[in-house]
Structures are given as structure tokens and as C-alpha cells.
Amino acid sequence: MSVASGKAPDLVKRVATEQSDERLMRRYQAGDVGAFEDLLRRHRTAIHAFLHRLTCDSARAEDLAQETWLRIIAATPRWQRSARFTTWAFSIARNLAVDEARRAVHRAAESLDASPLGEAPLVESLATEAPGPDRGAESALLRPKLEAALAALPMEQREVFVLREYAGVPFAEIAEITSAPVPTVKSRMRYALEALRADLARRGVLPDDAASEGRSALP
């Protein structure tokens, strides 16, 4: 009894000190810089990992992640209290990545020659604390091949897959982030799964009939 009563105050204190992202944003809007630092600690890794997998370039992802947080700081006065912070932050990161992809069209050939997609350094530099399930990518054999297959996806499919599978974002929020209807988001996810399975089957990682199994991956 005494042991339980001794632990209870610590548990209550810990729960009481945990605050939602939205409450932290309200505190930051009111001038509490420490609240922003808490948000940064919570979501820095996830946003960087998201951008890394979208761009397939560590340096660009780092630059875009920094720009994302600068944009968040600049836009804080306009943040609406009804908006989820993570949806808002991922939207900013995604838009920056899309803009960067458009600007990178003319240097795409040089980029591919200098750093082939899917090489080991890309995998090794991925953030190890990225939230959400990293399904099928834990094995040393599969991980680089999965990253290469992911890099080959169209941007609209890759961003949905990364948000869903790596960041654990619900489809409804992905729809907000990408400005696409939920059915479209689910279709993109299905196409991404089918393409990834087919690519991995060609690489000998999955059985040849695995591509058809992607159709049953979504409810």
C-alpha cells in the first residue's frame, strides 16, 4: 500500500506536466519560448525523417527542416487554435519539399549521377527515432532496397506512404496536408503499396506474386 501511494504522486505529477502540442502552441503565441523548444524536441526528428524520405537527400532535408521551423516561427501569430499542430507543421514541410522539387528539376540529372538513389548512406543517415512503424525496413538486406523503391515512387504517392507508414498520420490528416480528398489519398497509398511490392519482387526481396497482395493492405 505504501509503495503504491509513493508512486501515485509521481505519476500524477508527470501526467500533469505533459501538455498537448496545441497547448504548447498557445503558450508560444503568448511569448513562452520554452514552449516552442518543447515542440521542437517532440517533432524535430519526425519532420526531418519525413523530408529526408521525400527528397532522398540528407543535406536538402536538413535545409528544408530548418526552413520548416523558421516558417513555423514566422506563422505562429496566424496559427488557429482549432488546428492540430502536427497537421499544420507537416503541411508546411510538405509544401517546402514540393517547391524544392520543382526548383530541382533542372539539376535532377546531376543529382542522380552524383548520388544514386537508394545507396547505403541514405539509409544510415535516417533518423533512428522516427515515429510510427518502420514495417519491413529493419533488416539490413531489405532496408536499402525499400528506400530505393520508395525513392522511385511519384512524389504524390511517396508523400502519402511516408506520412502514413513512417509518421503514423491518419488518412484524414494526410488529406488536409496534401489538399487532396480522402479517397484520393487512399488510392495513392494503394498504388504506392502495389508499386513497392512489385519493385521489391523484381529485386528478389519478395515472392513474384507479392505485388498483388498490396491490394489487400488497405481496409
C-alpha positions as CSV (number, residue, x, y, z in Angstrom):
1,M,0.0,0.0,0.0
2,S,2.8,2.4,0.9
3,V,4.6,1.5,-2.3
4,A,1.5,2.4,-4.4
5,S,0.9,5.6,-2.5
6,G,4.5,6.6,-3.0
7,K,4.3,6.1,-6.8
8,A,1.0,7.8,-7.3
9,P,2.1,11.4,-6.7
10,D,5.0,11.0,-9.2
11,L,2.6,9.6,-11.8
12,V,0.1,12.4,-11.3
13,K,2.9,15.0,-11.4
14,R,4.2,13.5,-14.7
15,V,0.8,13.4,-16.4
16,A,0.0,16.9,-15.2
17,T,3.2,18.3,-16.7
18,E,2.6,16.7,-20.1
19,Q,0.8,19.1,-22.4
20,S,-0.7,18.8,-25.9
21,D,1.0,20.3,-28.9
22,E,-1.9,22.8,-29.2
23,R,-1.5,24.0,-25.6
24,L,2.2,24.5,-26.2
25,M,1.4,26.5,-29.3
26,R,-0.9,28.7,-27.3
27,R,1.8,29.3,-24.8
28,Y,4.3,30.1,-27.5
29,Q,1.8,32.5,-29.1
30,A,1.7,34.2,-25.7
31,G,5.5,34.6,-25.7
32,D,6.7,31.4,-23.9
33,V,9.9,30.5,-25.8
34,G,10.3,27.3,-23.7
35,A,7.0,26.0,-25.2
36,F,8.5,26.2,-28.7
37,E,11.6,24.4,-27.5
38,D,9.3,21.6,-26.2
39,L,7.6,21.4,-29.6
40,L,10.9,21.3,-31.4
41,R,12.1,18.4,-29.2
42,R,8.9,16.5,-29.8
43,H,8.7,16.8,-33.6
44,R,12.2,17.7,-35.0
45,T,13.1,14.1,-35.7
46,A,9.7,13.2,-37.3
47,I,9.8,16.2,-39.6
48,H,13.4,15.7,-40.7
49,A,12.7,12.0,-41.4
50,F,9.6,12.9,-43.4
51,L,11.6,15.4,-45.5
52,H,14.5,13.0,-45.9
53,R,12.3,10.3,-47.3
54,L,10.5,12.8,-49.6
55,T,13.7,14.3,-51.0
56,C,16.1,11.3,-50.8
57,D,18.8,13.8,-50.0
58,S,20.2,14.3,-46.5
59,A,21.5,17.8,-47.0
60,R,18.4,19.1,-48.7
61,A,16.2,17.5,-46.0
62,E,18.3,19.2,-43.3
63,D,17.9,22.6,-45.0
64,L,14.2,22.1,-45.5
65,A,13.7,21.0,-41.9
66,Q,15.4,24.2,-40.7
67,E,13.3,26.3,-43.1
68,T,10.1,24.5,-41.8
69,W,10.8,25.5,-38.2
70,L,11.6,29.1,-39.4
71,R,8.3,29.1,-41.2
72,I,6.5,27.8,-38.1
73,I,8.0,30.6,-36.0
74,A,7.0,33.2,-38.6
75,A,3.5,31.9,-38.9
76,T,2.8,31.3,-35.2
77,P,0.7,34.5,-34.8
78,R,-1.6,33.2,-37.6
79,W,-2.0,29.7,-36.2
80,Q,-5.6,28.9,-35.4
81,R,-6.3,27.2,-32.1
82,S,-8.6,24.7,-33.7
83,A,-5.8,23.4,-35.9
84,R,-3.8,20.3,-35.0
85,F,-0.1,21.4,-34.7
86,T,1.2,18.2,-36.4
87,T,-1.1,18.6,-39.4
88,W,-0.1,22.2,-39.7
89,A,3.6,21.5,-39.4
90,F,3.7,18.6,-41.8
91,S,1.8,20.8,-44.3
92,I,4.5,23.4,-44.1
93,A,7.2,20.8,-44.5
94,R,5.4,19.2,-47.4
95,N,4.9,22.4,-49.3
96,L,8.5,23.3,-48.9
97,A,9.5,19.9,-50.3
98,V,7.2,20.3,-53.3
99,D,8.6,23.7,-54.0
100,E,12.1,22.4,-53.7
101,A,11.3,19.5,-56.1
102,R,10.0,22.0,-58.7
103,R,13.2,24.0,-58.4
104,A,15.3,20.9,-58.6
105,V,14.0,19.7,-62.0
106,H,16.9,21.3,-63.9
107,R,19.5,19.8,-61.7
108,A,17.9,16.3,-61.5
109,A,20.4,14.6,-63.9
110,E,23.4,15.9,-62.0
111,S,21.9,14.9,-58.7
112,L,21.2,11.3,-59.9
113,D,24.8,10.9,-61.2
114,A,26.3,12.3,-58.0
115,S,24.2,10.3,-55.5
116,P,22.4,7.3,-56.9
117,L,19.1,6.8,-55.1
118,G,18.9,4.0,-52.5
119,E,22.6,3.9,-51.6
120,A,23.6,2.9,-48.1
121,P,24.5,6.4,-46.9
122,L,20.9,7.5,-47.3
123,V,19.6,4.6,-45.1
124,E,22.4,5.0,-42.5
125,S,21.5,8.7,-42.0
126,L,17.8,8.2,-41.5
127,A,16.7,9.3,-38.0
128,T,16.5,6.3,-35.7
129,E,13.8,7.9,-33.6
130,A,11.3,8.4,-36.4
131,P,7.8,7.7,-35.0
132,G,5.4,5.2,-36.5
133,P,6.0,1.6,-37.7
134,D,9.0,1.1,-39.9
135,R,7.5,-2.1,-41.3
136,G,9.7,-4.4,-43.3
137,A,12.7,-2.0,-43.2
138,E,14.5,-3.3,-40.2
139,S,16.5,-6.0,-42.0
140,A,19.9,-4.9,-43.4
141,L,19.0,-6.7,-46.6
142,L,15.6,-5.1,-47.1
143,R,16.1,-1.6,-45.9
144,P,18.3,-0.1,-48.7
145,K,16.1,-1.8,-51.3
146,L,13.0,-0.5,-49.8
147,E,14.5,3.0,-49.7
148,A,15.4,2.7,-53.4
149,A,11.9,1.5,-54.3
150,L,10.4,4.3,-52.3
151,A,12.6,6.9,-54.0
152,A,11.3,5.7,-57.4
153,L,7.7,6.4,-56.5
154,P,5.9,9.6,-57.8
155,M,6.0,12.4,-55.2
156,E,2.3,12.3,-54.6
157,Q,2.4,8.6,-53.7
158,R,5.7,8.8,-51.8
159,E,4.5,11.6,-49.5
160,V,1.3,9.7,-48.6
161,F,3.2,6.5,-47.9
162,V,5.8,8.3,-45.8
163,L,3.2,10.2,-43.8
164,R,1.1,7.0,-43.2
165,E,3.8,4.4,-42.6
166,Y,6.7,6.3,-41.1
167,A,4.9,9.2,-39.3
168,G,1.7,7.4,-38.5
169,V,-0.5,10.2,-39.7
170,P,-4.2,9.2,-40.2
171,F,-5.6,9.4,-43.8
172,A,-7.9,12.3,-42.8
173,E,-5.0,14.4,-41.8
174,I,-2.9,13.4,-44.8
175,A,-5.8,14.7,-46.9
176,E,-5.5,18.0,-45.1
177,I,-1.7,18.1,-45.5
178,T,-1.8,17.3,-49.2
179,S,-5.0,19.2,-50.1
180,A,-6.5,16.0,-51.6
181,P,-9.8,14.2,-50.8
182,V,-9.5,11.2,-48.5
183,P,-10.5,8.7,-51.3
184,T,-7.6,10.1,-53.4
185,V,-5.2,9.8,-50.5
186,K,-6.2,6.1,-50.0
187,S,-5.8,5.4,-53.7
188,R,-2.4,6.9,-53.7
189,M,-1.5,4.8,-50.7
190,R,-2.8,1.7,-52.5
191,Y,-0.8,2.5,-55.7
192,A,2.3,3.1,-53.6
193,L,2.0,-0.3,-51.9
194,E,1.4,-2.1,-55.2
195,A,4.4,-0.3,-56.8
196,L,6.7,-1.0,-53.8
197,R,5.7,-4.7,-53.7
198,A,6.3,-5.1,-57.4
199,D,9.7,-3.3,-57.2
200,L,10.8,-5.4,-54.2
201,A,9.6,-8.6,-56.0
202,R,11.8,-7.6,-59.0
203,R,14.7,-7.1,-56.6
204,G,14.2,-10.7,-55.3
205,V,13.2,-9.5,-51.8
206,L,9.5,-10.6,-52.1
207,P,8.0,-13.5,-53.9
208,D,6.9,-12.8,-57.5
209,D,3.3,-12.8,-56.6
210,A,3.7,-10.3,-53.8
211,A,2.6,-7.3,-56.0
212,S,-1.0,-8.5,-56.0
213,E,-1.0,-8.6,-52.2
214,G,-0.7,-4.8,-52.0
215,R,-4.4,-4.6,-52.9
216,S,-5.4,-6.0,-49.5
217,A,-3.2,-3.8,-47.4
218,L,-5.8,-1.1,-47.1
219,P,-9.1,-1.6,-45.3
